[in-house]
Amino acid sequence: MTNFTLSDLEVIIAARANSDDELSYTRKLISKGVSKCAQKLGEEAVETAIAAVERDRDEVACEAADLLYHLLVVLRVSDVPLDEVMAKLAARTGQTGLEEKASRKDG
């Protein structure tokens, strides 16, 4: 097992986003704006779901890694730190999923 965390990935994405490295995929993606970043996130979500339906365990892991990366890129371009997302998750742990969903405005 590795000790690599989503927080580690968030730091790497921030560094690459701010770099002047012309070969950085992260830098190029972020420079295209939130719409392109969100599009890539959606594509990876679909690919992860397809891999799951196909019961391809290795492909699910690969696509999930891409999905998490692109989620953190979207968080970066949206100026939402991972800690804020984790705080939202932590706040939800004291109630059931159905209770939490019902407490939101859109229910």
BELQUI-V809026 format. One line per field, one symbol per residue. phi: phi as a letter, one per 30 degrees, with the letter a starting at -180 (. if undefined). psi: psi as a letter, one per 30 degrees, with the letter a starting at -180 (. if undefined). Layout:
phi: ???
psi: ???
//
This chain:
phi: .ccdbddddedddddddcdcddcddeedddddjdddddedddddddddddddddhcedddddddddddedddddeddchcdeedddddddddddbdedddddddedh
psi: llgkleeeeeeeeeeeeglgjfgjeeeeeeffleeeeeeeeeeeeeeeeeeeefhjeeeeeeeeeeeeeeeeeeeeffhjkeeeeeeeeefffglleeeeefflef.
//
